Amino acid sequence: MFDIEDVLNKIESNTERIAKILAFDGRLEIEKIKELSSLYDVRQEMLEGLADWYKTDEATNFFKDNKKEFDSRIKKITEKDKKQLDNIEKRANDLKTKLKEMRKQKSVLIYSKEN
């Protein structure tokens, strides 16, 4: 039997752990990046299990009485996840900008040394 309550609790907990890591304003160390990757891998497995369960008769029966609560919890999870993905995208864009600036500086140094 699939314990939907347990799975949703784990997904919510996983989402909160990801949020705590991404809440850090400074540069993410490699250990934190690895932890994020691991958390997203675990999350993917849980979501795949949820998708498989969703196709079962057990899920159909569950939704007869619990659809609103389920939808509300999933909506909160997806809203938090969207914020986290936006944060990741912002960090990636910031790094991209810094890399471009470093390349410009390197080009200027190379040019100045040649002249």
Buried (B, 14 or more C-beta within 10 A) or exposed (E): EBEBEEBBEBBBEBBEBBBEBBEEEEEBEEEEEEBBEEBBEBBEEBBEBBEEBBEEEEBEEBBEEEEEEBEEBEEEBEEBBEEBEEBBEEEEEEEEEEEEEEEEEEEEEEEEEEE
